[in-house]
Amino acid sequence: MRVLLSAVGTRGDVQPLVVLGLALQRAGHQVVVCAALDFGDWVRTFGLEHHPINVNTGEAIARAGNSAGKVLAMIREAVSAEFDAVRAAPGRFDLMLGSGMASAGATVGEATGVPHRQCVFCPEMLPSRTHPSPVMRWQGLPQWLNRLSWTLYDQIWDAAALKVINRNRAELGLTKLRTSWLHVQGRAPLIAADPWLAPTPPDAPVTTASTGAWLMPPGPALSGELEQFLAGGPPPVYFGFGSMLEQAPARTVELLVEVARRLGVRALIPSALASPAPLPDSVHPYGPVDHARLFPRCAAIVHHGGAGTTTAAAAAGVPQVVVPHLGDQFWWAHRIHGLGLGPPGLPRARLSVERLEQALKTALGDGHVSAAREGATRISHRGLELAVKELRGAEAAATQ
């Protein structure tokens, strides 16, 4: 089986497809990863073929900033570039999968007869009466309001991508769509999220498949400097907000260092945020790091609420403080608190020394620590195995 994996978005959208690609490759299948230019070298380090989407994700996010109009333009540009890449991908594929903002697979698959599956890493990405769409920060809303939020989401997505999709459909001889999001999702979405941590909504399509999260296996050993820091005292608190854009990195570092000082804990902060000013000995900067190796050695994880980071922290058995910035991160914050794995989410717009100090103090309490340890025993590690089995079965059914 020859499989095209197309990911449009941040590393959180690309990494699970890379992990799945490795599992498919080990099972004897050919894999091509279609991803932005800035992920090319990283994808190739795993021995996977990279077919470039002609955008640089990091630069595009920085240009868009917090402007709604620029964000829509960024999505439009990314979707257009993905269509160009997928349509130009060499050879014939037996299956196509998409993630993040990837939108080409459903249309190209319709035109070529190649089966397509859209992969989501949070069940909130599926329309449901039980949760709001990702444009809503508030959770626990009435069902009618949840449904209304999905109407709004459809309109926003259409504003960003519908013209691009319909232009490509016309070029491929296909009929025009009136709305695009359900078309992109397809009839059989694939949920790559842990069934305990993030259960499938009860009103999801019956053809939805939930495999469990696609966890990155432990990678290279931690750096010598990081190992030395970890061995030099009590487990530290990890601070990291993934690919989220920081408007004032130096001020954020000052805030995190002050919280650690007030609580008397050691801390890890991302070196990309670190200010030129020297850090105290109790705070260590880190670069790209393997969460599977690092998180079990931390006292708590303070993060943005990305699906991958949330799941890695839960699997490590340590409490979390989720600082959601946008999208489904608010859903994850709500879920983590509901499971007792951490305090209520602290939105990035409300982040302050006092609020984060209190949230982290709560997270480090015995209740959340014991709940996190127990929760780790419930995380499934069969996601990749079940995903490969599901895709093999789908491909076999399509050829009958």
TORPA-350233 format. One record per residue (C-alpha): residue in three letters; x, y, z. Coordinates in pm, whole numbers, plus 32768, in hexadecimal, padded with zeros to 4 digits. Example, Ala and Ser with C-alpha at 12.3 -4.5 7.8 and 13.67 -1.06 7.14 Angstrom:
2
REC   residu   east   north     up
REC      Ala   84CE    7E3E   830C
REC      Ser   8557    7F96   82CA
END
This chain:
400
REC   residu   east   north     up
REC      Met   8000    8000   8000
REC      Arg   8083    8159   7FA3
REC      Val   8008    826B   808E
REC      Leu   8011    83E6   8076
REC      Leu   8008    8496   81C7
REC      Ser   7FBC    8609   81A7
REC      Ala   7FDC    86EE   82D6
REC      Val   7F9A    8864   82DA
REC      Gly   7FDE    891F   841D
REC      Thr   80D3    8922   853B
REC      Arg   81AE    8806   85B4
REC      Gly   8086    8783   867B
REC      Asp   7FD6    8740   8530
REC      Val   8107    86AD   8484
REC      Gln   81A5    85D2   8592
REC      Pro   8086    84D6   85BA
REC      Leu   8086    8496   8444
REC      Val   81FF    8463   844C
REC      Val   81D4    8369   8569
REC      Leu   80C1    82B9   84A5
REC      Gly   819D    82BE   836E
REC      Leu   82B0    820A   842A
REC      Ala   81B9    8102   84A3
REC      Leu   8135    80D1   8341
REC      Gln   8296    80BB   82BB
REC      Arg   82F0    7FB1   83BD
REC      Ala   81BB    7EF1   834A
REC      Gly   8246    7EEA   81E8
REC      His   818B    800F   814A
REC      Gln   8218    812E   807E
REC      Val   81E2    8286   8118
REC      Val   8201    83EA   8096
REC      Val   81D9    850A   818D
REC      Cys   8151    864A   80F5
REC      Ala   81AA    8768   81E2
REC      Ala   8225    88CF   81E7
REC      Leu   8388    892B   8185
REC      Asp   83FC    8964   82E9
REC      Phe   83AC    87FB   8347
REC      Gly   846E    875F   8227
REC      Asp   85BA    871D   82D3
REC      Trp   850D    869C   840B
REC      Val   842E    85AA   8346
REC      Arg   8559    8525   8286
REC      Thr   861C    84DB   83C6
REC      Phe   8523    83BF   8400
REC      Gly   856B    832C   82AA
REC      Leu   841B    8399   821D
REC      Glu   83ED    8438   80C8
REC      His   838B    85A8   80DE
REC      His   82B9    864B   7FCE
REC      Pro   82B9    87C3   8013
REC      Ile   8191    88A9   803F
REC      Asn   8217    89FB   7FCD
REC      Val   81E2    8ABD   8111
REC      Asn   82B3    8AF9   8249
REC      Thr   81CD    8AC3   8371
REC      Gly   829D    8B7E   8473
REC      Glu   82C1    8CB1   8399
REC      Ala   814F    8CAA   833A
REC      Ile   80E0    8C9E   84A6
REC      Ala   81C8    8DBD   84FF
REC      Arg   8141    8E91   83DF
REC      Ala   7FD6    8E4C   8439
REC      Gly   7FFF    8EA1   85A9
REC      Asn   7EB0    8ED9   8652
REC      Ser   7E04    8F7C   8527
REC      Ala   7CC9    8EBC   84C6
REC      Gly   7CE5    8F2E   835E
REC      Lys   7E50    8EC4   8345
REC      Val   7E01    8D74   83E3
REC      Leu   7CF4    8D31   82DC
REC      Ala   7DEB    8D97   81CD
REC      Met   7EF0    8CAD   8262
REC      Ile   7DFB    8B89   825B
REC      Arg   7D98    8BDD   80F6
REC      Glu   7F05    8BE3   808A
REC      Ala   7F52    8A9C   813C
REC      Val   7E24    89E4   80AC
REC      Ser   7E76    8A5F   7F4E
REC      Ala   7FE0    89EE   7F70
REC      Glu   7F70    889C   7FF3
REC      Phe   7E8E    8866   7EC6
REC      Asp   7FB3    88B2   7DE1
REC      Ala   808E    87BC   7E9E
REC      Val   7F93    86A0   7EB5
REC      Arg   7F30    86BE   7D48
REC      Ala   80A0    86B9   7CE4
REC      Ala   8105    859A   7DCA
REC      Pro   81B9    8496   7CF4
REC      Gly   8129    833F   7CB2
REC      Arg   7FE4    8295   7D05
REC      Phe   7F6B    8279   7E6C
REC      Asp   7E87    8176   7F06
REC      Leu   7E22    824F   802D
REC      Met   7E36    83BD   8093
REC      Leu   7E26    8448   81F4
REC      Gly   7E16    85B3   8262
REC      Ser   7E3F    866C   83AB
REC      Gly   7E25    87CE   8430
REC      Met   7DB2    88BD   8321
REC      Ala   7DF6    87C1   820B
REC      Ser   7CD2    87DD   8119
REC      Ala   7D40    874B   7FCD
REC      Gly   7D19    85D9   8011
REC      Ala   7B9F    85C5   8003
REC      Thr   7B8C    867C   7EB6
REC      Val   7CB7    85D4   7E11
REC      Gly   7C42    8485   7E92
REC      Glu   7AEA    84C0   7DFC
REC      Ala   7B86    8514   7CAD
REC      Thr   7C7D    83F1   7CA6
REC      Gly   7BBA    82E4   7D5E
REC      Val   7CBF    82CD   7E71
REC      Pro   7C2A    829E   7FD0
REC      His   7C62    83C2   80BD
REC      Arg   7C51    83D3   823A
REC      Gln   7C6B    850F   8309
REC      Cys   7D26    84E7   8453
REC      Val   7CCD    85B4   8586
REC      Phe   7D90    85B5   86CC
REC      Cys   7C79    8641   87A2
REC      Pro   7B0B    85D7   8792
REC      Glu   7AA4    8745   87A7
REC      Met   7B02    875D   8638
REC      Leu   79CF    868B   85E4
REC      Pro   7880    8743   85DC
REC      Ser   77B0    86D8   8706
REC      Arg   7697    8754   87E2
REC      Thr   7769    86F1   8913
REC      His   787E    87F2   88E1
REC      Pro   78B0    8941   8838
REC      Ser   7980    897A   8703
REC      Pro   7AEC    89E3   8732
REC      Val   7A94    8B53   8700
REC      Met   79E3    8B4F   8851
REC      Arg   7AB7    8B6A   8989
REC      Trp   799A    8B16   8A78
REC      Gln   7954    89AA   8ACA
REC      Gly   7824    8907   8B68
REC      Leu   772F    89D0   8A96
REC      Pro   75C5    896B   8A49
REC      Gln   75A3    8883   8921
REC      Trp   74EE    8984   884C
REC      Leu   760D    8A78   887A
REC      Asn   770A    896C   8822
REC      Arg   764E    892A   86DD
REC      Leu   7641    8A9E   8693
REC      Ser   77B9    8ABA   86C5
REC      Trp   77EC    89B6   85B4
REC      Thr   7722    8A8B   84C2
REC      Leu   7812    8BA7   8511
REC      Tyr   793D    8AC1   84E3
REC      Asp   78C0    8A55   838C
REC      Gln   78A0    8BC1   8324
REC      Ile   7A00    8C16   8399
REC      Trp   7A95    8AE8   82EB
REC      Asp   79D7    8B38   81AB
REC      Ala   7A5C    8C9D   81B6
REC      Ala   7BBD    8C14   81C7
REC      Ala   7BB6    8AE6   80E3
REC      Leu   7A76    8AB8   8016
REC      Lys   7AE6    8B84   7EE6
REC      Val   7C33    8ACB   7ED9
REC      Ile   7B89    8979   7EF3
REC      Asn   7A85    89CC   7DEA
REC      Arg   7B8C    8A55   7CFC
REC      Asn   7C47    890B   7D0F
REC      Arg   7B04    8845   7CF2
REC      Ala   7AAF    88FF   7BB1
REC      Glu   7C08    88B4   7B24
REC      Leu   7BD4    8744   7B76
REC      Gly   7A78    873C   7AD8
REC      Leu   79BC    8721   7C21
REC      Thr   7882    87D6   7C92
REC      Lys   7894    890C   7D6D
REC      Leu   7862    88EA   7EE4
REC      Arg   7776    89CB   7FA9
REC      Thr   7839    8992   80EC
REC      Ser   7985    88ED   8126
REC      Trp   79CE    8876   8288
REC      Leu   78FE    8736   8285
REC      His   798A    86E9   812B
REC      Val   7AED    8709   81B0
REC      Gln   7A97    862C   82DD
REC      Gly   7A08    8520   81FB
REC      Arg   791F    8403   8256
REC      Ala   7A19    833C   8326
REC      Pro   7AF8    841E   83FA
REC      Leu   7C0E    8380   84C3
REC      Ile   7C33    83F1   862E
REC      Ala   7D98    83CA   86AA
REC      Ala   7D52    841E   8815
REC      Asp   7D5A    834C   894E
REC      Pro   7BFC    82B9   898C
REC      Trp   7C0B    82FF   8B03
REC      Leu   7CA8    8455   8AF0
REC      Ala   7BDC    84C9   89C4
REC      Pro   7AAF    83E7   897D
REC      Thr   79F7    83E9   8833
REC      Pro   78B8    84BD   8841
REC      Pro   777B    83E9   884C
REC      Asp   76ED    8489   8713
REC      Ala   7823    845A   863A
REC      Pro   77E6    83AE   84EA
REC      Val   77CC    8235   8511
REC      Thr   78EA    8217   8417
REC      Thr   79D5    82D7   84FF
REC      Ala   7AFC    8207   8577
REC      Ser   7BB0    8251   86BD
REC      Thr   7D04    81AD   86DC
REC      Gly   7DA5    8253   8807
REC      Ala   7EB9    8357   87F9
REC      Trp   7FE3    832A   8711
REC      Leu   80F6    8353   8811
REC      Met   8258    83A3   87A9
REC      Pro   833D    828C   8827
REC      Pro   845C    82F6   8908
REC      Gly   8566    839D   8837
REC      Pro   86D3    83F3   8875
REC      Ala   8753    8419   89D7
REC      Leu   8733    856E   8A78
REC      Ser   885B    8657   8A55
REC      Gly   8975    8644   8B4F
REC      Glu   892B    879E   8BDA
REC      Leu   87BC    874B   8C0C
REC      Glu   8811    85FE   8CAF
REC      Gln   8901    86AE   8D9A
REC      Phe   87F5    87AB   8DFB
REC      Leu   86EF    869D   8E38
REC      Ala   87DF    85D9   8F12
REC      Gly   883D    870C   8FDB
REC      Gly   8700    8734   90A7
REC      Pro   8589    86ED   90C7
REC      Pro   84B8    86B7   8F8D
REC      Pro   8480    8809   8EE3
REC      Val   8346    88A9   8E59
REC      Tyr   833E    88AB   8CDD
REC      Phe   82C3    89E9   8C32
REC      Gly   8281    89E4   8ABC
REC      Phe   817C    8A6F   89D0
REC      Gly   81D1    89B0   8893
REC      Ser   81B0    8A6E   874C
REC      Met   80E0    8B84   87E3
REC      Leu   8151    8CE2   8788
REC      Glu   81DB    8DAF   88AC
REC      Gln   81B8    8F27   8883
REC      Ala   82AC    8F7B   899F
REC      Pro   8392    8E4F   89DE
REC      Ala   846F    8F01   8ADF
REC      Arg   8342    8F5F   8BB5
REC      Thr   82BD    8DFB   8BA1
REC      Val   8409    8D71   8C1A
REC      Glu   840E    8E6B   8D3A
REC      Leu   82AF    8DFA   8D9B
REC      Leu   8309    8C88   8D96
REC      Val   844B    8CBD   8E59
REC      Glu   8393    8D88   8F60
REC      Val   8288    8C7B   8F89
REC      Ala   8395    8B73   8FB9
REC      Arg   8448    8C51   90B6
REC      Arg   830C    8C8D   9181
REC      Leu   82BB    8B1C   918F
REC      Gly   8421    8AB5   91D2
REC      Val   842A    89BF   90B0
REC      Arg   852A    897F   8FA3
REC      Ala   84B8    89C6   8E40
REC      Leu   84F2    897C   8CD3
REC      Ile   84A3    8A8D   8BD4
REC      Pro   84C7    8A85   8A58
REC      Ser   860D    8B1C   89E1
REC      Ala   8550    8BC1   88C3
REC      Leu   84AA    8CA2   89C6
REC      Ala   85D8    8CDC   8AA5
REC      Ser   863B    8E48   8ACC
REC      Pro   87A5    8EBE   8AB6
REC      Ala   87A6    8EF0   8C2E
REC      Pro   8846    8DD0   8CEF
REC      Leu   875B    8CD1   8D88
REC      Pro   8773    8C5D   8EF1
REC      Asp   881D    8B0E   8F2A
REC      Ser   86CA    8A77   8F7E
REC      Val   8647    8ABE   8E1D
REC      His   86CE    8A08   8CEC
REC      Pro   8684    8A5A   8B7E
REC      Tyr   863A    893C   8A90
REC      Gly   862F    8915   8916
REC      Pro   8573    880C   884D
REC      Val   8538    86F3   8942
REC      Asp   8494    859D   894F
REC      His   835B    85BC   8A26
REC      Ala   8349    8445   8A5E
REC      Arg   84A0    844A   8B03
REC      Leu   8483    8596   8BB9
REC      Phe   8320    85AE   8C40
REC      Pro   832E    8484   8D32
REC      Arg   8453    8532   8DDC
REC      Cys   8396    8677   8E19
REC      Ala   82BC    86E0   8F3F
REC      Ala   81B2    8784   8E62
REC      Ile   817E    87F0   8CFB
REC      Val   8109    8953   8CAD
REC      His   80AA    8962   8B3E
REC      His   7FC4    89F0   8A34
REC      Gly   7ED7    88C8   8A16
REC      Gly   7F3D    8834   88CA
REC      Ala   7EBC    86D2   8896
REC      Gly   8016    8637   888B
REC      Thr   80A0    86EB   89BB
REC      Thr   7F66    86A8   8A86
REC      Thr   7F71    8536   8A36
REC      Ala   80E7    851C   8A78
REC      Ala   80BB    85C1   8BCD
REC      Ala   7F9A    84D9   8C21
REC      Ala   8063    83A8   8BB6
REC      Ala   8184    8420   8C91
REC      Gly   80A3    8420   8DC4
REC      Val   80EB    8585   8E33
REC      Pro   7FF0    869C   8E78
REC      Gln   7FB2    87AC   8D77
REC      Val   7F61    891D   8D6A
REC      Val   7ECB    896B   8C17
REC      Val   7EF2    8ACF   8B96
REC      Pro   7E17    8ACA   8A5D
REC      His   7E59    8BC7   894B
REC      Leu   7D61    8B67   883A
REC      Gly   7C91    8A59   8793
REC      Asp   7C68    8904   8830
REC      Gln   7D5E    895D   8947
REC      Phe   7C34    89DD   8A12
REC      Trp   7B8C    888A   89EA
REC      Trp   7CC5    87DA   8A68
REC      Ala   7CDD    88C7   8B92
REC      His   7B73    8879   8BEC
REC      Arg   7BAD    8704   8BC7
REC      Ile   7CEC    86FC   8C97
REC      His   7C3D    87B0   8DB4
REC      Gly   7B0D    86CD   8D96
REC      Leu   7BE7    8598   8DBB
REC      Gly   7C98    8627   8EEB
REC      Leu   7DEA    8633   8E3D
REC      Gly   7E12    87A7   8E7E
REC      Pro   7D65    88E8   8EEA
REC      Pro   7C7A    89AF   8E09
REC      Gly   7D21    8A32   8CCF
REC      Leu   7DC7    8B87   8CDE
REC      Pro   7D92    8C37   8B8F
REC      Arg   7EC8    8CDE   8B04
REC      Ala   7E1B    8E32   8B00
REC      Arg   7DEC    8E19   8C7B
REC      Leu   7F48    8D97   8CCB
REC      Ser   7FEF    8E4A   8DEF
REC      Val   80EB    8DF3   8EFA
REC      Glu   7FE0    8DDC   9006
REC      Arg   7EED    8D07   8F3A
REC      Leu   7FF6    8C18   8EBB
REC      Glu   808E    8BFA   9016
REC      Gln   7F3E    8B94   90A6
REC      Ala   7EEF    8AA4   8F87
REC      Leu   8040    89FA   8FA3
REC      Lys   8028    89E5   911E
REC      Thr   7ED9    8935   90F0
REC      Ala   7F66    884B   8FE8
REC      Leu   8082    87E2   90CE
REC      Gly   7F8D    8784   91E2
REC      Asp   7F62    8619   9243
REC      Gly   7E0F    85F4   9198
REC      His   7E82    864C   903B
REC      Val   7FCD    8594   9062
REC      Ser   7F21    844D   90C2
REC      Ala   7E14    8477   8FB4
REC      Ala   7F21    84AF   8EAC
REC      Arg   7FDD    8377   8F17
REC      Glu   7EA1    82A7   8F08
REC      Gly   7E3A    8343   8DBE
REC      Ala   7F80    82DC   8D18
REC      Thr   7F1D    8170   8D45
REC      Arg   7DE6    81AD   8C72
REC      Ile   7E97    8240   8B42
REC      Ser   7E98    814B   8A1E
REC      His   7FDD    8106   8966
REC      Arg   7F3A    8044   884B
REC      Gly   7ED7    816E   8775
REC      Leu   7FCF    8131   865D
REC      Glu   7F8C    7FBC   8654
REC      Leu   7E16    7FF6   8637
REC      Ala   7E42    810B   8535
REC      Val   7F11    802E   844D
REC      Lys   7E0E    7F1A   8473
REC      Glu   7CF2    800D   8429
REC      Leu   7D9A    8099   82F2
REC      Arg   7DF4    7F44   826F
REC      Gly   7C89    7EDA   8295
REC      Ala   7C09    8017   81ED
REC      Glu   7CF8    7FEC   80C9
REC      Ala   7C97    7E7F   809F
REC      Ala   7B23    7EDA   80A2
REC      Ala   7B5C    7FE9   7F9C
REC      Thr   7BFE    7EF3   7EAC
REC      Gln   7AEB    7DEF   7EC2
END
